[in-house]
Amino acid sequence: MLVFRDVTEISPQQSCGHLEQEGLGKDGGQERLRQSLCALQEEALQLNQQLQPKHQHEDLLTTQVSAYASRGNHLCALIVDIIGTTSQRGFPAPQDQARAQRALQEMRHLLNLSQRDIAKAAQQKAAPHQEQAQDKRAQLGQQPTAQKDAPHPAQGPGAKGTEGLHGEAGDTTMQWYQHLQHAATQCTLAFEALANSKDQQAKRIKMDLQKAATIPVSQISSTAGPQLKEVFDKINNLLLGKAVPCGARAVSLTDHPQALDFVHYKLAEKFVKQAEEEVACHPEAAFPIALVAAGIWELHPRVGDLLLAHLHKRCPYSVPFYPAFKEGMGLQEYQKLLGYRVQDSKVEHQELFLKRMSGMIRLYAALIQLLRPHAKRQGAQPHGLNHGWRWLAQMLNMEPRPDVTATLLLDFLQVCGHALLKHYHLQFWKMLMLIKEDYLPRIEAITGSGQMGSFLRLQHFLDKCLQHGDIPLPKGSLPPAFWPS
């Protein structure tokens, strides 16, 4: 069994005053620490490259060796996160170097293990009688390299066996993600002529179409049902090809051959932007926005697919997956992949980043539990609670990340936990116990002292739910009969 060592016991967070008292804010000391961290990062990138599976070793790779590569990706990303934290703080600290050194030490160890296992597999392949070789290994009491029978949460509700978590999402999840991104790219190509046209009339049509699609979404708030129905009707009529008012003019999809593709894309994009901005500041707004989006998704499925594509691109944790740091990638490029906003070489503050991610996760959690307004006529939901179970199971099958994992797990459970409990009953309680007993300690192990707030909030929420035997309705939730007939 592969057991990874903890590399994050030393906290990266210390007060500026304390550091100054120790004389660590001096230019010379800071510069030496920066140079040391850069050297550590360079070696980590080289080691991570060596850990990745090689083409000539494809027939020798085992599940264990693949786990080494996944863990290497995780550790490499951790070192990048440490350097990013020092950049935001403005100066490095010895604790940062210590954490990076511990991560690097584990990467060296992983490389030795990987090379050993590949060499052992090569020896076994070369043996003239494979059956005899297997008997000999059994006699020597050698442990198998592949843990094929080790269960994961995705294999069953509340299943144990989290000893060897993945560093990244599963193949099926990533194929789904890539399929949606490809669909979004194809959609942008389909309205490329309209988007890039220099013709004044085409520009006016594009602007009117964008306003007609996005202004109604901007008007969504925690309002009464009839007002939400009015917003929905405006958007639906536009998508049906009807003429809708736009200022002093009327606009229709018939105004341009590429209008439908353009409106689909911009509308889906706007729903996600509302999550980033409105839901991030007013969490209860997730439900009315989700209700309108759900109604449009049901009648116009392509908008739903594009909404997911935008959501995944802006918030990869909604897939969920943690983008891996790749060789040759710049720090800011990697931070953008993680969802951070980077402007003029400055990365947004962690608090703002977490608020935006929370807004998008809350919208997603609201979407998957809402009964579509026309569900009786249309049939099963295209993206229902089963996707909530899938999301949660996938998260618990991946190594946690500091701050963001605890924050988004809490957001998701606060918004969707009540609905999942009503649907899955005892099985969901098992999932919560798995989080409390097995996953929370993993989060705590990689959480610095300055990042404990998100961890403690998640811990308190789980303790309270388990103590009372219930998960409360989320703030802003809508009654089943909220949508007017």
N, C-alpha and C positions, 0 to 999 in steps of 0.2 A: 504494500500500500504506500502510495506517495504522500508524504506529509511535509508541507512546506513550513519553513521556519518563519517566525515573525520578524520583519525587518523594520518595524515602525514604532518600536517602544519609545524611542526618544522623540519628544514633541518638537515640531518646528516653530512653535509659537512661544515667544517670550516678549515681555513688554519692552518698548523702546527705552524706557528709563533704566531698566535693569541692565540692558545691554550697554548702555552708555556708562553706567557705573563700573562695569568691568573693562571699560576701555576698548570695547570691540567695535566702536563706531569710527575708529580712526581710518583714514584713507588707505594707509599701507596694509592694515590687517584686512580690510574689506576687499582690497584688490587681490590679495593672496588667496582669500577664500573664494572669490569669483573665479580666479584661474584654476584653483583646485577643483571646483564644481564643474567647470567646463571640461577639465581633463577626465573627471569621473564620467561625465555624460558621453564623451567621445569613446571611452573604453566600453561603456554600457552598450552603445550602438554597435560596436564591433562584435562584442560577445553575443548580442541579440541576433546579429546576422548569422553568426556561426551556429546558433541554436536552431535556426529555421531549417525545416526539412530540405534536404538536397535531392535533386532529381536522381542521382546515381544510387541513392539509398532508399528509394521508394519501396522496394520489395523487402526492406529490412525494418521499416518503421513499425513501432508498436504504439499502443494507446499511451503507454508510459512516456515514450519519447515525444509524442505529440503534446502531452501535458507539460513536459519541460519547455517546449516552444511557447505554449500559451502562457505559462508562468513567466517566461522571459519577456514576452510582450508586456505583461502587467508590470513587472519590475522596471522595465525601461520607461514605461509611461509614468510610473511613480517618480522616477528621478526627474523626468521632465516637469512633473507637477511641482516638485520641490523647488526647482529652478524658477518656475513661473511664480511661485509664492514669494521667493526672495526678490524677484523683480517688482512685484506689486508692493512689497514692504519697503523697497528702496535700498536695502542692504542685506547681505547674507549673514548668517549666524553659524557658530560652530555646530549647533544642533542640526542644521541643514546638512552640513558636510557629513556628520555622523550617520544620519539616516541614509544618505546617498551611498556612503561607504558600505553600510550593512546590506543594502540592496545589491550593490555591486558584488559583494562577497558571495551572496546567495547565487547570483548569476554565474559566477565562476564555478561554484559547486554544481549547479545545474548542467553546465557544459561538460564537466567531468563525468557526471552521471550519464548524460546523453551519449557521449563518445564511448563510454563503457558498454552501454546497452546495445549500441549499434555494432560494436566489435563482437559482442557476445552473440548477437543475432547472425552476424556473418559466419561465425564459427559453426553455429548450429546448422546453417544452410549448407555449409560445406561438408558436413558429416555425411558419410556414405549411406548410413542407415538412420533415417530420422526417427524411426520408432525406438531404436536402441538408445539414441541420444535422449529422447524424452524419458525413458525408463531410468537412465542414469541420473538425470536431473531430479527426478522424483525421489530416488534413493538418497540423494544428497540433501533433500529437503529444500530445494531452491524454490523461492516464491515466484509465481507467474507474473509476467510483466504487464499483462492486460487485465484490467478490472472489468470484464464484460458484464458481470452480474451485479456490479455496484449500482443500487437504485439512486435515482435523482427525483426531486420533487415533481418534475414533469411527467414521470412515469406513473405517478399515483398520488392522490391527495395525502399530504403530510408524510410522504415517504422519507426515511432517513437516508444516510449515506452521503453526507455532504463533505466527506473528508477530502475529496479531490475535486474542488470546484473548477469550472472552466474559466479561462481568462477572456473568453469572447463568446458571442452568441453561436447557437448551433447553425448547421448548414441550411436547414429548412427556413429558419428565421431570416438569415442573410439573403437567401434566394428571393424570399418574399419582398424584403427591403429593396433589393436591386431591381426586381420587376417593377415596383412602384416608381422608383427613380427613373427607370427607362421610359415608363409611360409618361411621366412628367416632361422628360426631355423631348419625346416625340410630340407632345402637345405644343411645346414652345416652338418647335420647328414648323408645326402646322399653321401657326399664325405669325411666322417670321416676317412675311411681306407687310402685314398690317402694322406690326410693331416698329418696323424700321422704315416705313414709308416717309418720304419727304413731301408728299402731296398734302396740301393744306386741308383739303376735304377729308382725306383719309385720317389725318391727325385729329380733326374735329370728331370724326366718328369714333375713333379709338378712345378719345377723352370722354365722350358722352357714354360709351359703353362701359367704361371703367367706373364712372360715377354711378350709373344705373345699377351696377352690380355691387359696389362696395358701400355706398352711402347708406342703404337700408341696414346693412350689417352693423355699421357704426352706431345706428340708432337703437340697437338691442341693449336692453338693460333689464333689471328686475321689475318688469312692468306687468300689467294685467294681460290676460289671455288675448282679448280682442286686439290689443296693440301688437302683440307678437304675431297674431294671425295676419294682420295687415302687412307687417314686414315680410312674412313668408310669401304672401300673395304677390307682392311687388317683384320679389326675386323669381318666383315660380313663373309668373306671367312673362318675364323677360326671357327665361329659358325655354318657354313654350313658343317663342317667336312673336308674341304679341307686342304691340307698340306701348311703351311705358313712358311717362313724363320724365324729362330730364331738364330741369330749369324751365326755360321758355319753349323748349323743343320737345319732340317725342323721338324716342330711339327704339330701334328694333334690330333683331338679328339679321333681318333681310337687308340691312344697310350695307353689309360687306360679306363676301363669301367666307372669310375666316373669323367672323364675329363669334360664332358658337365656341370655337376652340379658345378664343381669347377670353370670353366671359367665364367659361368653365375654370380656366386657370386662375384668373384674377379673383373670382369669387372664393375658390378654395384657399387661396393665399390670404385673403382678407379674414376668413374665419380664424386662421391660425394667428394672424397678427392681433386680432382681438383677444386671443388667449394670452399672448405675450404682454399686451398692454392693459386691457380692461380687467381680465381675470387675475392677472398678477397683482393688481392693486385692490380689486374687489372680488375675492374668491367666490362669493355667492352668485356672481354673474355667469359662472360656468354653465349653470343649468338652462337659463333662457337662451343663451347662445347655442348650446348644444341641441336644444329642442328645435330651433329653426334649422340648424345644420342637419339634424337627423331627418327632418321632413324633406329637405332638398335632396339629401343623400338617397332616401328611399325612392323618390320619383326620378332622380337623375343620378344613377350610380357612378357615372364617371367623375362627378364632382366629389363624391366620397373617396374614390381612389386618389384623386389629386390632393384632397385635404390630407390624407394620410402621408402622401409623398412630401408635402410641405412640412407637415408636423415632424416627420422623421428627419428631414434635413436640418431643421432648426433645433430639434431636440432629439438627438439620437437615442436618448434614454427612453423614449416612447416606443422604440422598436420592440424590446430594448437591446442596446449593445453599447459597449465602450469602444470608440474608435482607437485602433492601435497606432502607436507612433512608428513610422516607417523610416528607413534609412534615406538620408538626403532631405528629409522634411524639416523646414524651419520651425522654430518654436511658435511663432505667431500663426503659421499655417495650421499647426496641430491644435492650437487653442481654438481656432475657428471651427475645426472639425468637431471639437468637444462642445461647441455651441456658444462659445464666448464671442462677444462683439469686440472687434479690434478696430480702432480708428486712430489715425495718425500715430501708429506704432504703440498706442496705449490700449491696454486690455481693461475691459470694464471690471469694476469691483466685484468681488465674490458675492456680496449680498445682492447686488442687482442681477447678477447671473442666476443665482438660485431662485429669485423671485420670478424671473421669466420662465425658467424651466418648470417651476411649480405651476404657473398659469397654464402652460401647455399640457402638463400631466393631468391637471384638474379638468381641463376641457375633455381630454381623452377619456378619463374615468367617468365623466358625466355622460359622454356620448354612448359608451358601450352598455349602459344600464337603462337608457331611456327607451320606452316603448315608442316606436315610430308613430307619428300622428295618423298614418293611414295603414297601420300594420294589419288590421283585419282584412283590408282589401288586397294588400300586397303580399302577405305571407310572412315568412320568417325574417328576422332582422338580418341585414347583410353583415353586421359587425356587432354581435351581441356579447353577453356576459361570458361566453366561452373564451372570448379573446381576453377578457379580464383575468380569467384563470391562467391562460397561456402566458400573459405578460408577467404575472406574479411568479409563476413557476420558473420562467426563464430568468428573471432577476435573481431568484434564489439559487440558480444553478451557476451564477457567475460570481467571481471574486468581487467583493464590494469595493467601492472607492470612497475616500474620505469626503465627508460632508454631503455630497450629492446623493449617495445611495440612501442614507437615512432620511434625508429631506424628502425625496420623491416617493419612497415607500410610505412615509407618513401621509403625504398628500393623497396618494392613490387610495390608501385604506380609509382615510377620512371621508373621501367622496364616494368610493365604490364599495367599501367594506360591508355596509348594511345590506346592499343589494346582493352581494356575493354570499353573505350569510343566509339570507332568505332562500337563495337558489340552491346552494350546496350543503347547507345545514352542518352536520357533524364533520363532513370532509373539510369544510373551511376552517372549523375550529382546529383541526389537526394541522392545517397549514399555518395558522397563527401560532400554535405551540412550536412548530418547527422554526418559525422566525424567532420566537422568544428564546428557545433553548439552544439552537444551533447557529442561527445567523447573527443575532445580536452580538454574541461574543466575538464573532469575526469582524463586525463593524467596529466594535470597541477597540479591538487590537490594532486597527489601522487609523484610529482617530486621535489626532493631537489634542492637547489640553485646551487649545483655543478653538477647537471645533466640536466640543462636547455638547453644545446646545441642541443640535439636530438629533444627535444620538439619544440624549436624555428625553427629548420630546417624544420620540418614537417609543422609547422604553415605557414612559409614563402612559402613553395611549394604549399600548398592548396590555400593560398591567391592569389598567382601569377596565378595559373591555373583558378581559378574562375574569376579573374579580366580579363584575356585574353580570357576566354571562350574556352580554348583548353588545351590539355596536350601534351607537346612536345614528339617527337620520342626519345627513349632512346639512349644514346651513345652506339655505337657498334652494333646497330640493323642491320639486314641483309635484303636486298631487296627480294621481293617474288621470283624473278628468280635467286637467288644467287646459288642455288644447281644445278649443271650442269646435263643435261639429259644424 
